Amino acid sequence: MQRTWMRRLTCLEAKRSKQLELIDCCLQFLNAVVCYSSLPTDTLAAFVTSLSHTLNIERFSHRSLEVMLKLLGTQLGRSVIYTLCMVIKDSANSNDPLLLRGAVFFISMSMWGIKRVDSLELSYASVLPYIKQAALSGHTIVVYEVTLSISRLIRKHHSQLLPLEWDQLYSILGAVHTHTSQLLQHTGEAPTNNLVHSLQELFENVEELRREGRSIGSVERFYSLVETCMDILP
């Protein structure tokens, strides 16, 4: 009971503290828990949200990812992905863009990124609905992370994608476009920001796959989406 309380307190301090030295100590403790102890499932949510926050601190981003990957490689790996999805789904987190951005990053990096954890053995379709929900968050930093994540998925694993997953990806792209259009209308700026450029590049990559004769799901759905997104495409 006392150990569980200590883990929760450490997670809370890592999440809310602005003192770099304290955050550093908290991450060392959390790393030790993963490496040399067993993490009770009732502290998993606190653990995941803490790492999702510290990921956004440049000094601790690499170490946060290391600890998360170690946790994902344990028997709790699937539960961690589920918890990350619930973090995105929980409306109580809707005003915490850094938390949402961290959750999207961890999901994508561990399931189809360069730090892919093969032992997870989860389908892309199981997490893409939550990635879409993140795209609907209204936070540009989160939407940009979503765009980078699905771009990485299409670029590296397009040959593995099922028709259902392509459909889910097009739905996510639609959500990203909606946010981007609203952002440009609100600011009155020309479409030159990183989010727009990433979205344009993503469309170009899918079009290139089509020209090469590779599967991109429903071609009609893709071109319908292109038509909708003409306001931001070159």
Secondary structure in CASP SS format (residue, H / E / C, confidence):
PFRMAT SS
TARGET T0000
AUTHOR 0000-0000-0000
METHOD secondary structure of the structure
MODEL  1
M C 1.00
Q H 1.00
R H 1.00
T H 1.00
W H 1.00
M H 1.00
R H 1.00
R H 1.00
L H 1.00
T H 1.00
C H 1.00
L H 1.00
E H 1.00
A H 1.00
K H 1.00
R H 1.00
S C 1.00
K C 1.00
Q C 1.00
L H 1.00
E H 1.00
L H 1.00
I H 1.00
D H 1.00
C H 1.00
C H 1.00
L H 1.00
Q H 1.00
F H 1.00
L H 1.00
N H 1.00
A H 1.00
V H 1.00
V H 1.00
C H 1.00
Y H 1.00
S C 1.00
S C 1.00
L C 1.00
P C 1.00
T H 1.00
D H 1.00
T H 1.00
L H 1.00
A H 1.00
A H 1.00
F H 1.00
V H 1.00
T H 1.00
S H 1.00
L H 1.00
S H 1.00
H H 1.00
T H 1.00
L C 1.00
N C 1.00
I C 1.00
E H 1.00
R H 1.00
F H 1.00
S H 1.00
H H 1.00
R H 1.00
S H 1.00
L H 1.00
E H 1.00
V H 1.00
M H 1.00
L H 1.00
K H 1.00
L H 1.00
L H 1.00
G C 1.00
T C 1.00
Q C 1.00
L C 1.00
G H 1.00
R H 1.00
S H 1.00
V H 1.00
I H 1.00
Y H 1.00
T H 1.00
L H 1.00
C H 1.00
M H 1.00
V H 1.00
I H 1.00
K H 1.00
D C 1.00
S H 1.00
A H 1.00
N H 1.00
S C 1.00
N C 1.00
D C 1.00
P H 1.00
L H 1.00
L H 1.00
L H 1.00
R H 1.00
G H 1.00
A H 1.00
V H 1.00
F H 1.00
F H 1.00
I H 1.00
S H 1.00
M H 1.00
S H 1.00
M H 1.00
W H 1.00
G C 1.00
I C 1.00
K C 1.00
R C 1.00
V C 1.00
D H 1.00
S H 1.00
L H 1.00
E C 1.00
L C 1.00
S C 1.00
Y H 1.00
A H 1.00
S H 1.00
V C 1.00
L H 1.00
P H 1.00
Y H 1.00
I H 1.00
K H 1.00
Q H 1.00
A H 1.00
A H 1.00
L C 1.00
S C 1.00
G C 1.00
H C 1.00
T H 1.00
I H 1.00
V H 1.00
V H 1.00
Y H 1.00
E H 1.00
V H 1.00
T H 1.00
L H 1.00
S H 1.00
I H 1.00
S H 1.00
R H 1.00
L H 1.00
I H 1.00
R H 1.00
K H 1.00
H H 1.00
H H 1.00
S H 1.00
Q H 1.00
L C 1.00
L C 1.00
P H 1.00
L H 1.00
E H 1.00
W H 1.00
D H 1.00
Q H 1.00
L H 1.00
Y H 1.00
S H 1.00
I H 1.00
L H 1.00
G H 1.00
A H 1.00
V H 1.00
H H 1.00
T H 1.00
H H 1.00
T H 1.00
S H 1.00
Q H 1.00
L H 1.00
L H 1.00
Q H 1.00
H H 1.00
T H 1.00
G C 1.00
E C 1.00
A C 1.00
P C 1.00
T C 1.00
N C 1.00
N H 1.00
L H 1.00
V H 1.00
H H 1.00
S H 1.00
L H 1.00
Q H 1.00
E H 1.00
L H 1.00
F H 1.00
E H 1.00
N H 1.00
V H 1.00
E H 1.00
E H 1.00
L H 1.00
R H 1.00
R H 1.00
E C 1.00
G C 1.00
R C 1.00
S C 1.00
I C 1.00
G C 1.00
S C 1.00
V H 1.00
E H 1.00
R H 1.00
F H 1.00
Y H 1.00
S H 1.00
L H 1.00
V H 1.00
E H 1.00
T H 1.00
C C 1.00
M C 1.00
D C 1.00
I C 1.00
L C 1.00
P C 1.00
END
